[in-house]
């Protein structure tokens, strides 16, 4: 937590929802915090690219875009599978690039196994996944602003995200940070 950037949001997540859940929410141009199962996504004002005029592709994550001026309806699905929590969002959206952490979109996952954890916290990584059960990628290997932070006091993990599709949160997962990951938990 000491390495997490200044200006990031701080949340406490409760366990008052089902592990496997589906929800819809409408992202306001003025931002907000939206619950997805026992997890949350935090949007600053004017942080979503206008979908009708922006491209969605890995080469576009840092390309300038016009911010959406109206609300955007999003569907989210959460699936818990042992030590893995998958969160999948649609439609595919990308977020307005910024160097300021106060203007980043943040994904928070409730990770009770992280509470009071010690040692190597890399096992609590949040990885990009194109879909639930799909191949995962440690996109932080190429962009340090996407690294995962672990709050061992609150039992949560969080990271910046540059786009919506899917993400995998883990507790006990290890992969080579320079390659794609299989999605299998560590033995």
C-alpha positions in Angstrom: 0.0 0.0 0.0 2.9 2.3 0.6 3.8 2.2 -3.1 0.2 2.9 -4.3 0.0 6.3 -6.0 -1.4 9.4 -4.3 -4.8 10.3 -5.5 -6.1 6.8 -5.7 -9.5 6.1 -4.2 -9.9 4.1 -1.0 -12.7 1.6 -0.5 -13.9 -0.9 2.0 -15.7 -3.8 0.4 -18.3 -5.9 2.2 -19.3 -9.5 1.6 -23.0 -8.8 1.3 -23.5 -10.2 -2.2 -23.3 -13.5 -4.0 -19.9 -14.8 -5.2 -21.5 -15.5 -8.6 -23.5 -12.5 -9.7 -24.6 -10.4 -12.7 -25.5 -6.8 -12.6 -26.0 -3.7 -14.8 -25.1 -0.2 -14.1 -25.1 3.1 -15.9 -21.8 5.0 -15.9 -22.5 8.7 -15.5 -20.3 11.2 -17.3 -19.7 12.7 -13.8 -18.2 9.4 -12.6 -19.1 7.4 -9.5 -18.4 4.1 -7.7 -20.3 1.1 -9.0 -20.7 -2.3 -7.2 -20.1 -5.5 -9.1 -20.9 -8.4 -6.8 -18.6 -7.9 -3.7 -16.3 -5.8 -5.9 -16.3 -2.2 -7.3 -15.2 0.0 -10.1 -14.4 3.7 -9.5 -14.8 6.2 -12.3 -13.6 9.8 -12.1 -15.7 12.4 -14.0 -15.2 12.3 -17.8 -13.1 9.1 -17.7 -14.9 7.0 -20.3 -14.1 7.4 -24.0 -17.1 8.0 -26.3 -17.7 4.6 -27.7 -19.0 5.8 -31.1 -15.8 7.8 -31.9 -13.0 5.8 -30.1 -11.3 2.6 -31.2 -11.0 -0.4 -28.9 -7.7 -2.2 -29.3 -4.5 -2.7 -27.3 -2.7 -0.2 -29.4 -5.3 2.4 -28.6 -5.3 2.2 -24.7 -3.1 5.3 -24.5 -4.5 7.2 -27.6 -6.4 10.4 -26.9 -10.2 10.3 -27.1 -13.2 12.4 -26.5 -15.0 11.7 -23.2 -18.5 10.4 -23.3 -21.1 13.1 -22.6 -24.0 10.8 -21.8 -24.5 7.8 -19.5 -23.3 4.3 -20.8 -25.1 1.1 -19.7 -22.7 -1.6 -18.7 -23.3 -5.3 -17.9 -21.0 -7.1 -15.5 -20.7 -10.8 -14.6 -18.8 -12.1 -11.6 -17.7 -15.8 -11.3 -15.9 -17.2 -8.3 -14.0 -20.4 -9.0 -11.8 -21.6 -6.0 -9.0 -19.1 -5.6 -10.0 -17.2 -8.8 -12.6 -14.4 -9.2 -13.5 -13.5 -12.8 -15.1 -10.2 -13.6 -16.3 -9.6 -17.2 -17.7 -6.3 -18.5 -19.6 -5.5 -21.7 -19.7 -3.5 -23.9 -16.0 -3.2 -24.5 -15.0 0.4 -23.5 -11.8 2.2 -23.1 -11.0 5.0 -20.7 -9.6 8.5 -21.2 -5.8 8.3 -20.9 -4.1 10.4 -18.1 -0.9 10.5 -16.2 -2.8 11.6 -13.1 -3.9 8.7 -10.8 -6.9 10.9 -9.7 -8.2 10.6 -13.3 -7.7 6.8 -13.6 -10.4 4.2 -13.5 -9.8 1.7 -10.6 -11.0 -1.8 -10.2 -11.3 -3.1 -6.6 -11.7 -6.8 -5.8 -12.7 -8.1 -2.3 -9.9 -10.5 -1.6 -10.4 -11.9 2.0 -7.3 -14.1 1.7 -5.2 -11.0 1.4 -6.2 -9.8 4.9 -3.2 -9.9 7.2 -1.2 -11.7 4.4 2.6 -11.6 4.6 5.4 -12.6 2.3 5.1 -12.4 -1.5 1.9 -10.6 -2.3 2.2 -11.2 -6.0 -0.1 -14.2 -5.6 -3.0 -11.6 -5.3 -2.5 -10.2 -8.8 -5.3 -8.8 -11.0 -4.8 -9.9 -14.6 -6.4 -8.9 -17.8 -8.7 -11.7 -19.2 -10.5 -11.3 -22.5 -13.4 -13.3 -21.1 -14.4 -15.5 -18.1 -12.2 -18.6 -18.2 -10.1 -17.1 -21.0 -6.3 -16.8 -21.2 -5.0 -14.2 -18.8 -2.3 -11.6 -19.4 -0.2 -9.7 -16.9 -0.5 -6.4 -18.7 1.4 -4.7 -15.9 4.6 -6.4 -17.2 4.5 -3.8 -20.0 3.0 -0.9 -18.1 3.8 -0.3 -14.4 0.7 1.9 -14.0 -1.4 -1.3 -14.2 0.2 -3.1 -11.3 -1.9 -4.6 -8.6 -1.9 -3.2 -5.0 -2.8 -5.3 -2.0 -4.5 -3.9 1.0 -3.7 -6.4 3.8 -5.7 -4.5 6.3 -9.0 -4.4 4.4 -8.5 -7.7 2.5 -8.8 -6.2 -1.0 -6.7 -5.8 -4.2 -7.0 -3.0 -6.7 -5.4 -1.6 -9.8 -5.8 0.9 -12.6 -7.6 -0.3 -15.7 -7.5 1.3 -19.1 -10.4 -0.6 -20.7 -13.3 -2.9 -20.1 -13.5 -6.5 -21.1 -12.5 -8.9 -18.3 -10.2 -9.3 -15.3 -9.1 -12.2 -13.1 -8.3 -11.7 -9.4 -6.4 -14.4 -7.7 -5.3 -15.7 -4.3 -2.5 -18.2 -4.7 -1.8 -17.6 -8.4 1.7 -17.4 -9.8 2.8 -16.7 -13.4 5.8 -15.4 -15.3 5.1 -11.7 -15.5 6.5 -11.5 -19.1 4.1 -14.1 -20.6 0.5 -15.1 -20.9 -0.8 -17.0 -17.9 -2.9 -20.1 -17.9 -5.4 -19.0 -15.2 -4.5 -22.0 -13.0 -3.8 -21.3 -9.3 -0.5 -22.2 -7.9 -0.2 -25.6 -6.2 
